[in-house]
Amino acid sequence: MLLVIVPVILLFLVILLPIRQISNINIRLGLFLSAIAAMAMGGLGFGEGFQAAIFGIDKLSWVIGLSIFGSIYAQTQVKMGAIDTVLGMFRATIGKTPKGLVASIIITLVISGSLLGDGIAAATVIGILIIKALDDMGLSPEQTGCIILMGSSMGALMPPITQAIFLSSALVGTDIGPVINIGYFTTGLLVLISVLWSWTFLKIKSLPSELIPDRSAGKIFGDEWRNLFPLIVLVVIIVLRSGFHIELLTILDPVLAPFKAIPIVRGIVSFGGVSRILQAIIVATLVAFGAKSVRSKGAEVVKNGIVAVSKTVQIQVFAGIMIGAFYKAGLIDAVLVFTKTLSAGMMKIGGGAMMMLVGMLTGSQSTAQNTIFTFLGPILTDNFAVNPTFASLGGAHLAAAGQSMPPACLTTFVIVGIVGGILAKKADPLKIMFLALPVTLASALIGYIAWFIS
C-alpha cells in the first residue's frame, strides 16, 4: 500500500501546508508532486509518464473546456447586460415585497451561477447589483453575504453548466445526462431551502419605494430582449436536447469529425454527452459576438474570460496529470483491492466526510473531488455496486457542501470584499459561513442519501 500512501500523503501535506508564500500555488504543486511520486513508485519511465499525463488530461478535457469557454461566454453576457435584464424581470414580477425581492435575488444568483458554472463569478456579477438593495432592507453585512453565498453556491451546482456534477461524472465514467436531470430537482430543493431560510433575516414588511421597479417585466423584456438572445439560444438547445431528445448540434458533426481522434481536443468535439453542452455554450458565445457591445470589445472579452479561470484551469490540468499517473501506476486498482475488506457503510460515511473535510480546509469543491473522489468514485461503483448516476450526484453534493463549510470558503472571502467595498462596512466571513450552514448541511444530506439509496 506504500504505492498509494506516499503520493496521497505528499498531496495532502503540500495542499494543507500553512505557508503564506506558496498559498497560491500549493494546490497545483501538491497535485504535480503527487503525480511525480506515483509515476516514480509505479516504475513509469519518462515516455510512460508523459502518456499517463495525456491520458489524465484527456479524461478531464471537457471540464477544462467548460471552464474556458464558459468563462468567455459569461463575459459576453456581462457586456450585453443579460444578467441585469434577468434580475430586473424577476424584481418586476415577484420582487415587489421584501420576501419577493430576496427570492428574486437568489433565483437570479442561481441562474447566473448555473450559466457561468462558477459560484465566485456569480457572486461577483450579481453581488455588485444587489448588495445595496439588501442593505436598504436593514440586513446586516453578514446576512447580505449569506444570501449571496447561498444563491451563488447553489447556482454553481445547478445544471446545465455545473462543474461539480460534470467532474464527479467524469471521475466515475458515467453519462452526464441522467445526473443532470436529477440534479435539477435536488439543487432546486436546496434553492427553496435557501429562500425560506433567508426570509428569516427580514424585519420589514414592505419595500421602500425606491426598491420597487418602475417597469413591468413585459416592458423590460420588450426593451431589452436583445440582451437575452444568446441566452435564449443556449436554453433552447439544452431544453430540446434534455427534454425532447432533439439534438440540434448534429449539424456540426461533419466539421468536428476530423478532430475526434485527437487526445484532449476530442473531449470538446465528441458527438454526445457533456460535449454537446460545451458545444452549445460555444454556439451561444458566437451568437453573442454578433452584438456590437461584445464584438467591439472582442479581444478584451476573450482575455478577461481566460484570465478569470486561469488558476482553475491550471488546477484542472495538474489534477488530470495526477489522475493519469494514479491510473497508469496502478494506484486506483490497489485501492479497489484494499477496500474490498471494508463495509459499504463505513466507506460511504468515511469517504464523504473526508471529501467535505478537504473541501472545508481548502475552500475548493474541485480539490475535494480531485483528491478524494478520484479514488472514492470507482470504489463506490466497482466494489459496492453504487449506481454510477447516484455516485456522481452524491459526490457533487458532498463536495459542494465541503466547499461552503467554515473556515475556508473561498466564495465567502470574495463576497466579503465586495460587500465591504460597496457598503464600507466590515463583514465577518466566518459568520457568513455559519449563517449558510443549514443549506450546506442539506447539500451534504442529499449527497449521503444518493449513495445509500443506490
Secondary structure, 3 states (H helix, E strand, C coil): CHHHHHHHHHHHHHHCCCCHHHCCCHHHHHHHHHHHHHHHHCCCCHHHHHHHHHHHHHHCHHHHHHHHHHHHHHHHHHHHCHHHHHHHHHHHHHCCCHHHHHHHHHHHHHHHHHHHCCHHHHHHHHHHHHHHHHHHCCCCHHHHHHHHHHHHHHHHHCCCCCHHHHHHHHHHCCCHHHHHHHHHHHHHHHHHHHHHHHHCCCCCCCCCHHHCCCCCHHHHHHHHHHHHHHHHHHHHHHHHHHHHCCCHHHHHHHHHHHHCCCCCCHHHHCCCCHHHHHHHHHHHHHHHCCCHHHHCCHHHHHHHHHHHCHHHHHHHHHHHHHHHHHHHHCHHHHHHHHHCCCCHHHHHHHHHHHHHHHHHHHCCHHHHHHHHHHHHHHHHHHHCCCCHHHHHHHHHHHHHHHHHCCCCCHHHHHHHHHHHHHHCCCCCHHHHHHHCHHHHHHHHHHHHHHHHHC
